[in-house]
Amino acid sequence: VAAGGGQEESGQPVRKRVARRFGMECSAVAIPHPEKMAKGGEDAYFIHRPTMAAGVFDGVGGWASVDVDPGLYSKALAQLTYEKLDECMDSASVVKCADEAGMENTHIGSSTACVVALVEDNAQDECRWPRLVGVNLGDSRAMVVRDRKIVFKTNDMVHKFNMPYQVGTGSEHRIAQGELIEVPKLYEDDIVILATDGFTDNVFDSDVIDLLSKHDATSQYDERNTPRRPARTRMAEAAKDLAETAFDWSHDKNRTGPFEVQAKKAGFRWKGGKSDDITVIVCSICRLEEGDVDEWSDVTDEESSHKL
């Protein structure tokens, strides 16, 4: 995970609001391009557990042609967004935090950005469901899977084929100008996925559903309705399965993938998968245990190591 520029708590006590009815069990996997393994690739991500927020960033590889490491910008962007969420401790401010991070990033380079957060407007109202908010700038993707169907998916924001909108040096765009994400209701066992284009260029939507079918809520119980695998385990396995499958397919020149299909539509010749950095975050919406109280409390990373 560290190879992908991931940011999570470092084991120090953090302030976590526990007055919530819903949370997210999350897991992330980052696999750098084989030629970029030594430097950790050019993707980055963060999972900020106290605010139930997460994001993925893809450093634009063209900067390498002028001797700039594209990963420096994306990783700084992930770190800055994480720090701003740490300051405000407000899930609903995830877009503002990411936008400010983009404006304050002093590294040369540019990146796509896709960030989301789980928001509860009134945790005391038993009739209210949480919502998903966020923003997507470029060709990374957020999607929500419910009952083995994709019920929400962001659109790619590109100037033209393989040229995504980006924030950074020389760009006129800001993160807040991206496609705003608003899913008004998330239900228990919904799955939220964030992924960079190294994943989406090699995995069709139908493949996502097939791969997740081994890890969704229905796989949690056996034929006797006995719990078989907790959500924490399933999300870790799902993230690993999705990322590793995308990696394998990215090197398969005999398999037609999304990138080949889009390349042909744009008038380019391409055969097989597309090798790239691959980052995937998979989260399951879950009800928190009874007994959570309406206050802020200090918890260690060990105590909150999996559940947002």
KOLSEMAR-607797 format. One record per residue: residue in three letters; x, y, z of N, C-alpha, C in turn. Coordinates in steps of 0.1 Angstrom, whole numbers, plus 5000, padded with zeros to 4 digits. Layout:
ALAXYZXYZXYZ ...
//
This chain:
VAL500849885000500050005000500950125000 ALA502050135008502850245008503450284995 ALA503650174986504150204973503250284965 GLY502050294968501150374960500950514966 GLY501750554976501650684981500450704991 GLY500050594998498950605006499150675019 GLN498050745024498150815036497050765046 GLU497450715057496450675068497050715081 GLU496350695092496850725105498150655108 SER499050725115500350665118500450595131 GLY499350575138499350505151499250605162 GLN499250735159499050835170497550845173 PRO497250895185495850915188495251015179 VAL494050995175493351095166491951115172 ARG491351225168490051265174489051205164 LYS488151125169487151055160485751075166 ARG484851125157483451145161482751005161 VAL482250965172481650825172480150835172 ALA479550955172478150975172477650955157 ARG477750835152477350805139476550675139 ARG475650665130474950535128475550445118 PHE476250505109476850435098478350465096 GLY479050365091480450385089480850315076 MET482150305073482550235061483750145065 GLU483750015061484849935062485649945048 CYS486849995049487650025037488949955036 SER489349925024490649875021491249925008 ALA492549945008493150004996494349914991 VAL494449904978495649834972496149924961 ALA497449944961498150014950499249934944 ILE499249914931500249844924500949934914 PRO502149974916502850064906503049984893 HIS503250064882503750014870505049944872 PRO505349834866506549754869507849844867 GLU507849934858508950024855509050134865 LYS508050154873508050264883507950214897 MET508150084899508050014912509050074922 ALA510250104917511350154927510950284933 LYS510250374926509950504932508550504937 GLY507850384937506450384943505350424933 GLY505650434921504650474911504250624912 GLU503250654904502750794903501350824908 ASP500750714912499350724919499550764933 ALA498550814939498550834954497050814959 TYR496950794972495550784977495650824992 PHE494450854998494450865012493150805017 ILE493050765030491850725037491950795050 HIS490950885052490950965064489750915073 ARG490050825082489050755089488150845098 PRO488650945105487751025114486651095106 THR486851135094485851205086485151105076 MET485550985075485050885066485150935052 ALA486450975048486751035035487850955029 ALA487850955016488950885008489150944995 GLY490250924989490550984976491650914968 VAL491650924955492750864947493150974937 PHE494450974934495051084926496051014916 ASP496051054904496950994893497851104888 GLY499151104891500051204886500251184871 VAL500151294864500151294849501551264844 GLY501751144837503051094834503851174824 GLY503251274817503951354807505051434814 TRP504951464827505951544833507351474833 ALA507351344832508651274832509551314820 SER508851364809509651404797510451534800 VAL510151604810510951724814511651694827 ASP511951574830512651534842511951574855 VAL510651564855509851594868509151464871 ASP509351414884508651294889507151324890 PRO506351264882504851294883504251254896 GLY504951164903504351114916504551214927 LEU505451304926505651404937504451494939 TYR503851534928502651624929501451544934 SER501151424929499951354933500051314948 LYS501251274952501451234966501351354976 ALA501851464971501651584980500151624980 LEU499451614969498051644969497251554979 ALA497551424979496951334988497251375003 GLN498451405005498951445019498251565023 LEU498251675015497651795018496151785021 THR495451705013493951685015493751615028 TYR494551515031494451445044494651545055 GLU495651625055495951715066494851825067 LYS494251865057493151965058491851895064 LEU491651775060490551705067490851685082 ASP492051665085492451645099492251775107 GLU492351895100492152015106490652055108 CYS489852025098488452065099487551955105 MET487951835103487151715109485751725104 ASP485451755092484151765086483951695073 SER483251585073483051505061482551585050 ALA481551675052480951755042481851845035 SER483051875041484051965035485151905027 VAL484851775023485951705015486251775002 VAL485251824995485551894982486452024985 LYS486052094995486752224999488152185002 CYS488352085010489752045015490552005003 ALA490051924994490751884982491152004973 ASP490152094971490352214963491452304968 GLU491452324982492452404988493852334987 ALA493852204988495052134987495652154973 GLY494852144963495252164949495852304947 MET495252404953495752544952497052564960 GLU497252494970498452514979499652414976 ASN499352324967500452224963501552304956 THR502752304961503852384955504752294946 HIS504452164945505252084936504952114921 ILE505952094913505752104898505051974894 GLY504051984886503351864881501851884881 SER501151774878499751784878499151644880 SER497851644883497251514887495751524885 THR495151404883493651394884493351384899 ALA492051394902491651384916490251324917 CYS490051234926488651184929488551154944 VAL487751234950487551224965486151214969 VAL485851144979484451124984484451115000 ALA483351135005483151125020481751085023 LEU481551005034480250965038479751075048 VAL478551125046477951235054476651185060 GLU476551215073475251195080474751325085 ASP473651375079473151505083472451505097 ASN471951395101471251385114471451245119 ALA472451215126472751075130471751025140 GLN470951115146469951075156468651035150 ASP468451065137467151035130467250895124 GLU466550805130466550665125466050645111 CYS465350745106464850735092465750785082 ARG466850845086467750905076468850815073 TRP469250815060470350735055471550825052 PRO472750775052473850865049473950895034 ARG474650995030474851025016476351035013 LEU476651025000478051024996478251164988 VAL479251234992479551364985481051354981 GLY481351434971482751444966482851514953 VAL483951484946484251554933485151464925 ASN485051464912485951394903486451484892 LEU487751504892488351584881489351494873 GLY489051464861489851374853489251244850 ASP490051134849489551004845489750894855 SER489950934868489750834878488250824880 ARG487850734889486450704889485950664903 ALA484750704906484050664918482750594913 MET482450484920481150414917480550354929 VAL479250334929478550264940477850144935 VAL478050034941477549904937476549864948 ARG475249824943474249784953473549664946 ASP473449554954472749434949473249394936 ARG474649394935475349354923474949434910 LYS474649564912474349654901475149784904 ILE475649844894476249974895475150084895 VAL474950154906473850244907474350394906 PHE475650404906476250544904477650524899 LYS477950614889479350614884479650754879 THR480850794882481350924877481650914862 ASN481651024855482051034841483451084840 ASP484151034830485451084827485451224822 MET486351314827486451444822487751454815 VAL487651464802488851464793488751574782 HIS489851624778489951714767489751644754 LYS490351524753490251434742490751304747 PHE490751204739491151064743492551064750 ASN492551004762493750994770494351124774 MET493651234774494051354779493051414790 PRO493151364802492151404812492351544817 TYR491251604823491351724830492251694842 GLN493051804846493951784857494151914865 VAL494651904877494952024885496452024887 GLY496952144887498452154889499052264880 THR500352244878501152344870500652364856 GLY500352484853499952514839498552484836 SER497752424846496352394843495452504848 GLU494452524840493452624843492352574852 HIS492352444855491352384863491652374878 ARG490552374886490652354900489852224903 ILE490152164914489452034917487952064919 ALA487552174925486152214927485352224914 GLN486052244903485452254890485152124884 GLY485452014890485251884885483751844887 GLU483451714883482051664884481751644899 LEU480751714904480451694918479751564920 ILE480051494931479451364934478451384945 GLU477251344943476151344953475251224951 VAL475451134960474551014961473651034973 PRO472451064971471551114983471351004993 LYS471350874989471150774999472050654997 LEU472850625007473550495007472950405017 TYR472950275014472250175023473350085028 GLU472950015039473849915044474249815034 ASP475549775033476149685024476349735010 ASP476049865007476449924995477949924995 ILE478549914983479949914981480450034973 VAL481350114979481850234972483250194967 ILE483550224954484850204948485450324943 LEU486750354946487450464940488650394932 ALA488950434920490050374913490650474903 THR491950464901492550544890492450474877 ASP492850534866492550484853493350354850 GLY494350334858495050204856494150084858 PHE493150104866492150004868491050014858 THR490450134856489350144847489650124832 ASP490950144828491350114815491449964811 ASN491349884822491549734820490349654824 VAL489449714832488349634838487049694834 PHE486149624827484849664823483949664836 ASP482849744835481849744846481349604849 SER481049524839480549394841481649304849 ASP482849334846483949264853483949294868 VAL483749424871483649474884482649394892 ILE481449384886480349314893480749164895 ASP481249104885481648964886482748944897 LEU483649034898484749014908484249044922 LEU483349144923482849174936481849074942 SER481248994933480248894937480848794947 LYS482148774947482748684957482948754971 HIS482748884971483148964983481949044989 ASP480849044982479749134986479049074998 ALA477949145003477249105015476648965014 THR476248925002475648785002476648675004 SER477948715002478948615004479348605019 GLN478748695027479048695041478448585049 TYR477348525043476648415050476648285042 ASP476648175049476548045042475148005041 GLU474847885036473547835033472647825046 ARG473247825058472547825070472447965076 ASN472748065068472648205072473648235084 THR474748165084475748185095476848275089 PRO477148385097478248475092479448395089 ARG479948425077481148355072482348445072 ARG482248565067483448655066482948795069 PRO483548865078483148995082483549095070 ALA482849205070483049305060484549355059 ARG485149365070486549405070487449305062 THR487149175063487949075056487549085041 ARG486249095038485749095025486249215017 MET486349335023486849445016488349435013 ALA489049385022490549365020490749265008 GLU489949165008490049064997489549114984 ALA488549204984487949254972488949354966 ALA489549444974490549534969491749464962 LYS492149364969493349284964492949214951 ASP491749154951491249084939491149174927 LEU490449294929490249394918491549444913 ALA492449484922493749544917494649444910 GLU494749324916495649224910495049174896 THR493749164895493149124882493349234872 ALA493249354876493549464866494949464862 PHE495849434871497249424868497549314858 ASP496949204860497149084851496649124837 TRP495449174837494849204824495549324817 SER496249414824496949524818498049474810 HIS498549354813499649294805499249184795 ASP497949164794497449064785497149134771 LYS497949104761497749164748496749094740 ASN496148984745495148914737493748944743 ARG493649014753492349044759491949194755 THR490749204750490249334746489649404759 GLY490249514762489749584774489249724771 PRO488749794781488149924779489050024771 PHE490350024774491250114767491350084752 GLU491449964749491449924734490149974727 VAL489049954734487749994728487650144726 GLN488050224736488050364735489050414725 ALA490250354724491250394715490750374700 LYS490050264697489550244684488450344681 LYS487650384691486650484688487250614685 ALA488450644691489050774689489950774676 GLY490050654669490850644657492250604659 PHE492550544671493950494673493950344673 ARG495150294670495350144670495950104683 TRP495250004689495749954702495249814704 LYS496149724709495849584711496049544726 GLY495049494732495149434745495049534757 GLY495649504768495549584780496549704780 LYS496449784790497249904791497949904804 SER499249894804500049884817500150024823 ASP499850034836499850164843499950134858 ASP500050244865499850234880498450204882 ILE498150124892496750084895496550104910 THR495450184913495050204927493550184929 VAL493150104939491750074941491550084956 ILE490450154959489950164973488550104973 VAL488250004981486949944982486349964996 CYS485150014997484550045010483049985011 SER482749925022481449875024480649955035 ILE479449995032478650075041478149985052 CYS478350025065477949935075477250015087 ARG476449945094475850015106476850005118 LEU477050105125477950105136477250035148 GLU478049985157477449915169476650005178 GLU475649945184474950025194475850065205 GLY475550185211476350225222477250345219 ASP477350375206478150495202477450615208 VAL478250705213477750825220478050955212 ASP477251055215477351185208478451265214 GLU479751235211480851315216482051275208 TRP483051355209484351325203485251255213 SER485951155208486851085217488151055210 ASP489251045218490551005213490650855211 VAL490950815199491150665197492450645190 THR493050535192494350505185494050445172 ASP495050445163494950385150494650235151 GLU495150165161494850025163493350005165 GLU492650095173491250085175490350115163 SER490850195154490050235143490750205130 SER491450095130492350065118491650015106 HIS490349985107489649935095488350015093 LYS487650045103486350105101486450255100 LEU485950315090485850465089484850515099 
//
